[in-house]
Amino acid sequence: MTFVVALTLFVLAVFLGVELISKVPPTLHTPLMSGSNAISGITLVGALTSAGAGHSTLTTVLGFGAVTLATINVVGGFLVTHRMLGMFSRKR
């Protein structure tokens, strides 16, 4: 029963995320990306906590994978945001 509830919640979250992102106009993407980088930073802290808890080997492996993916997401998001903001700066 718990798995069914978790799966339903996951499917609803994916659907809601796709619907929300598809409705955002292009002029708002840069500020929203900066906000999503902050959320990814919070995810990174949670992944570090999960990886370091030491409950089981599976938890540690999944936590390490989460740390890796969250780090890639944060760094990539900041690089893309920096590049997009560079498009608005004056040329020297």
Secondary structure, DSSP 8 states (H G I E B T S, - for coil): -HHHHHHHHHHHHHHHHHHHHHTS-GGGHHHHHHHHHHHHHHHHHHHHHHHHS-S-HHHHHHHHHHHHHHHHHHHHHHHHHHHHHHTTS---
